[in-house]
Amino acid sequence: MHEYPITEQIIKIATDHCKKSGGKKVTTVNLVIGDYSGYVGESVQMYFDIIAQDTICEGALVNINHIKPKLKCPHCGELFEKKPMSFECPKCGEQGEPTEIGKEFYIESIEIE
């Protein structure tokens, strides 16, 4: 449910961008959502379709680029995806540490007509 207010903001940003750029309609909103961001892309899409009705964003395509979380090895610096039940670096075997990769949530671009 916390996707509702953030989706309202996405539509507001897209609408403002379209109006400032002299466009008539928002055609596409490209989002980047990390798997550990706390937001579910499918919920954002669902709310977007509902909230955008009767706005210049109605019918816009929402593309979501999902980012998988990565660990970083403190020994060799390797970035890697965690395997089930293991934090082991595939390169050197050390235990990986959490990073900010996978926590992203932002509008990558907005396309207008």
N, C-alpha and C positions, 0 to 999 in steps of 0.2 A: 504494500500500500504506500510505502514511502516513495515509490516511483512517481506517484501522481504529481506532487508539487514540483519535482525536478523536471518532469515532462512539461508542466505549465511554463516553466522558465525557458526550456528549449524552444517552445513555440513562440514565446515572447521575443527571444533573441532572434529567431529566424524571421519573424514578422518585422521587427525593427530593421534588420539587415536588408530585407527585401524593399521596404519603404524607402530607406536611405539610399539604396542603390537604384531607385527608380523602376523597380520590377513590379510586375502585376501579380505574380504568383510564385510561391516557393514550390520547387519541383522535387528537390532531394535534400535530405539532411543526413550527413555522414557523421556517425558517432564512433568514438573509441570507448569501449567499456572493458575494463579488466575484470577477470573472473573473481577477483578478491575485492572489487570496488564496493560491494554491498548492494549493487543494483542489478536487476535481472533485465536483460535486453528485451525479452519477449513481453515483459510487463510495460516497459517504456514504449514499445511498439503499440501495444493494445491501448494504452492511455493516449498516445499520440493520435491514433485514429479517432478516438472518442472526443478528445478536447479540441482537435483541429476542425471539427465540423463547423461549417459556416464561417470559416476564416480563410485567409489567403494561403494557409498551410494545408487546407483540406485536400486530400488525395496525394499529398507529397509522399515520396518513397523515403523510408528510413532505412539506411544501410548501417549495419553494426559490425564493426571490426572488433572481434573478441580477442583480448590479450591474455594469454596464459601466464600464470605466476611463475617466476623464476627465482631460484636460489643462486647465491654466489659463493664459490669456494674461497675461503680466506687464505688458502695455501697457494693455489695456482691462478686464481682469478676467474676461473671458468664460470660462465652463467649457464644454468641448466634447469630443466623442468624436473620437479620432484617426482620420483617413482613411488608407487604405493609402498608404505611401510619402510621407507628409506630416505635419508637425507644425504646419501653418499654421492660424492662427486664422481661422475663417470670417467673423468680424466685421471684423477690422482687418488681417489678413495677417501679423501678427507670429508668431514661433515660440512655441508653447505649451510649458509646463513640466509635469513630472509632478506629480500630487497623490496623496493617500491614497485618493481615490475609486476603488473597484474592488478594494481590498485587504481589504474587510470580511469578517468571518466571525463570526457570533454567532447565538444563539437569540433570535428576535424574540418568540415567545410559545409557550406550551404549553397545550393544551386538554385537559381531563380530564372524565371522566364520574363 
